[in-house]
Amino acid sequence: MPAPPVLEAVFAQGRARFAANASVAKLADPEVPIPAKLAVVPVMAFWVLAFADAMALLGEDTGDSPLHDRVRQHASEDAEHWRWFLADLESLAGQGLGAQSVADAYRRAWDPLVAPVRQSAWTLHHLLRAHPDPVTRMAVVESCEMGFEAFIDSMRPVIRSAGRYAELSYLGAIHDDAEAGHALHDADRDAGGSPPLQGARRRSHGRQPRRTDGGAARCLQGG
């Protein structure tokens, strides 16, 4: 179902902030070399692993309502995606792209300039722990997913230009296909509805423009 007007206003502000972000502009700049664009991948490490912990937390939910079931289903679907990210990080490193080593990846992830990403991960965990009700938890996680989708929509052309889309998992075809086929989406289609807030998580694989509620880009940008 559509998001309430107050949330739509927040999402609209976030989309504008995301579009104006210097890193997003860099990804779209044809003058920036592909290796320089892929240098952003190690920066994602802290967020990806922290999000995996958030999914583990949601998986521990013991509520017995249908919405609690949706929360657990969502967590189950995304729980292991961090493994795909590490595989991509290693694959790119083997080709001299992204981080050159594990130590290099950690240095980039803990760079002072990346502090907002780490802080946003801590905020995510605080919100999920402070608000155990399933409505709030789904709203928080869906908004972060929408922020991620806005980011991956910016990254996908870079991955394709690098000729790595088919081989990469988290940043490539495997993740796209998994998101498109998630049981959560299938259940919503069978019920004639949409995921909480709206159906923005359905993937288009970059073939068609799609609405993204980057208002939750705060989850990726730390504010």
N, C-alpha and C positions, 0 to 999 in steps of 0.2 A: 504494500500500500504506500501511497505517497507520504513523504515526511511532513510533519506539521510545519506550518509557515515559519515558526520561530527557528526551527532547525534548518529549513531551506535558506533562510537569511544567513545563518552561520556558514552553511555549506557554500553559498555564493561568495562570501567573503574569503573563504579558504581557497576556492578555485582561483580567485583573482590573485591571491598571494602566491599560490603555487605557480601560476603562469608567469608571474613576475620574478620568480626565484632565479638567481644568477646561474645556479647549477643546471636548471632546466633549460635555460637559454643556451648554455654551453653545449648541452646534448643536441640541440637543434641547429647549432651553428655549423654550416658546411666547411668553414675554414679551420675548425678544430679537428686535429687528427683523431682517428678512431682509437688508438692506444690511450690518448689523453682522456677521451670520453669513458673508456672502460676502467680508468683509474678510480672511478666512483664505486666500483663493485666492492672492494674491500671495506669501504666506509660503511657499507650496509651490514657488515658482520654482526655488530653489537645488536642492532635492531632485530635482525632475523633470528638470532639465538634467543633474545629476550622474548620475542613473540612466540617462539616454540615453548618457552616456559609458561607463557600466558595460556597457551592452549592446554598445557598439562594441568594448569590450575582449573580451567573450565571443565576439563574431563573428570575432575574430582567432585563436580556438582552432584548432589544426591537428591535434588528435588524431583518430584514425581508428576509434574504437570507437563502438558504437551510442549510448552515453551522451554522448560528445562531440558526436555528431550532434544529440542532444536539446538540449544546451546551445546550439549554434549556432542551432537552430530557434527556441528560446525568444528568443534575442537578436534574431533576424530579425523575429519577430512584434512585439516591443515597441520596436524601434529608432527608429521615426519618431513615436511617440506624443507626444513633446515638441512637435511642430509643432501638434498638436491643442490642447495646453495653451496655447501662445502665442496661437492663434486665439481661444480662450475668454477669455483675459486681455484681449485687444483688444476682443472683443465686449462683455464686461462693462464695460470702461472707457468704451466708447461710450455706455453707458446710465447712466453715473455710478455704477457699482458696482465693487467690488474696488479695484484701483489706478487712480488718475486719470491716470497717465502712466507711461512707461517708468522715469523717474527715481523716481517714487513706488514702483513695484514693487521696484526695487533697494533703496531705503531700507528697505522692509518686510522684504525677504529677508535683509538684513544687519543688522537690528535686533539688539542684544545679547540680547534675549529669545528670538530665534530661533536663537541659537548652537547649541543641541542638535541642531537639524535639520541644520545645516551639518556639525557634527561627525559625525553619523551617516552622512552621505554620504561623508565621508573614511574612516570606519571600513569602510564597504561596499567602497570601492576597495582599501583595505589588505587586507581579507580575500580578495577575489578575486585580487589579485596574489600574496599570500603562499601561497595554496592553489590551485594550477592544476589539481588533480585534479577531474574532472567531478562526482563525488559531492558533494564539499564545495561546489563552485560552485553546483550545482543546489539544495542545501539552503539556502545563503545567499540566493540569488535568490528561491526559493519563499517563504522566510520573510518577505522584504521585500514580496513580492507579497501575501501574506496580511495583513501589516500595512496595506498600502495598501487592500486590500479592506475591512478593518474601517473604515478612514477613509472610503472612498467610500460605504459603507453608511450612515454617519452624515450624509454630505453630500447623498446622493440625495434625501431628503425636502425638504431646503432648496432644491435646484435645482428640484424639482417645484413646491414652493410658490411659487417665484419665477416659475413659468411658463416656464422656460428649458430644460427637459429635452430637448425635441425639437431645439432649435437649437444647443445646446452639443455639442462633440465630446468632449473629454477628460473633462469632468464630466457628460456627458449620454449620449444614446442610442447615438451612434456608438461610443464606447469600450465600452459594455456589449455591443453587438452583436459587436464585434470580439473581445472576450474570450470570448464564448460560442461563437464560431465558429473559434477558433484551431485550426490543424492539429494542434498538440500534443495538444489534447483529443480531436480526432477519432481520432488514431492510438491514443490510450489506450483509447478506447471500442471501436475495432476489435479491439484486442488483449485486451479484457476486463479492463483494469486501470485504474489511476489515475495521475495525474502523481506525480512523486516526493513523498514524504511523505504526500500524500493529495490528493483531488480538490477541494480547497477553492476553487480559482480559478474554478470554473464560476460564471457570473453568473446571478442570478435576476431581475435588473432590479428588485429590491425587492419582487417579488410574493410571495416565500415566504422565511421565515427560513432562514438557512444558516449552517453552522458556519464560523467564521473563526478562524484561529490567530493572534490578535493578539499572541502572545508575541514576534513579530518587530516589534511596535510600537516596540521599541527602535530599529528602523531609521528610524522616523518621529519618535520622541521623544528619540532620542539617549541612551539608557541603559537 
